[in-house]
Amino acid sequence: MADIPFNVPELVGRELEYVGESMTSGHTSSGGPFSARAGAVLQEATGAEEVLLTTSCTTALELSAMLLDLGPDDTVVVPSFTFTSSALAFARQGAKILFCDIEPETLGIDPDHLATLLDDTVRAVVVVHYAGVACDMAGVRRVLADRPDVVVVEDAAHGLFGRYEGEPLGSLGRFASLSFHETKNFVCGEGGALLLNDRKDVERARILYDKGTDRQAFFLGQVDKYSWRDTGSSFGMSDTLAAYLLGQLEQAESIQARRRAVWEGYAEALAGPAEQLGLRLPVVPDECDPAYHLFHVLLPDAELRPRVMATMREQGIATTFHYVTLHDSAGGRRFAARPTECPVSSDVSSRLVRLPFFNSLSSGDVERVARELVAAVRMAG
Ligand SMILES: Cc1ncc(COP(=O)(O)O)c(C=O)c1O
């Protein structure tokens, strides 16, 4: 194991106490008191109409795809540079996918390419805020201005507590998904949430969320018995995991402050060498407040990457690449409405390196990683 690992999920507050309380309370399934409390924190942070805690970000996206009643005549536009779930959730609902390129600064969806992809079959556009920096939402809105029928789904897996023009990430689409996977800023092992930003989706979403039944209406005393009403699945997060999550969310301020310090430490240490070595550091447009999910650099040349990563590994530092493009993957080709060109995605995917990033990474270790990265790039070049 590297002496500076890539990620360390940490206990930061009352997680163990809350998990113990949940396990002895008798309510460990979904929809219990910890889910209500964790959901309330997320609602307060994002202003969502409703927060449904799910078993993952993937299932949150699947629930949004179900709510859209997508079928084989529908297409969903998804950036090629993202995790499979951003596309898979819609493909398994039967829709076809149109892969869109990203723009080279924020690494979010490229509105100009999006404009060329829109046709009558497009029902939704998935936007991803890579690393917790908002994509060009103004550009996306401009392109969709005369297509109010096209739904924006925010995959905000990296975005919780980030902002765009002062608005919380997760509040910018009709639906937004969050992730609490062990690699994220806030963790509970595996977990996620679907944020509903339009009141009209709430009633049906509650039914699809709970195995197609109106059980939530029953619990709220709105019906005298619950029964099968619609499609759906078992999306709910166990209340024991919600207890874990609540322990994390209660420490949001300190978690975000620590991650910001790590991010700024890298940015400062690498600014000078980046210019000399042709490294591209993350770009944060003025209108964006990042969520500080990860720190990446773009090497000047794809061929350097294996050598740089190997040297870092020899120095005891774990680094990793990120998304392998979807448009030219086997799954992407299978589920695409038609082939599309995504050259920026391919280029970024081949040159990107992620540096160790976790709450307790010390400033000394940040400096060491930066120093070793610079040495590794020099050696590889
Ligand atoms: C952009 C994006 N969306 C979705 C996911 C899937 O999240 P989960 O593991 O919670 O399903 C990931 C995972 O890293 C991701 O990076």
The ligand as a Gaussian input file, in Angstrom:
#p B3LYP/6-31G(d) Opt

LIG

0 1
 C      -20.357000      11.566000     -12.226000
 C      -20.739000      10.300000     -11.506000
 N      -22.018000       9.884000     -11.554000
 C      -22.419000       8.765000     -10.914000
 C      -21.532000       8.001000     -10.198000
 C      -22.023000       6.744000      -9.530000
 O      -22.154000       6.929000      -8.145000
 P      -22.579000       5.713000      -7.215000
 O      -21.352000       4.881000      -7.011000
 O      -23.050000       6.366000      -5.938000
 O      -23.665000       4.985000      -7.893000
 C      -20.191000       8.376000     -10.130000
 C      -19.240000       7.574000      -9.370000
 O      -18.144000       7.908000      -9.080000
 C      -19.780000       9.561000     -10.795000
 O      -18.499000       9.953000     -10.793000

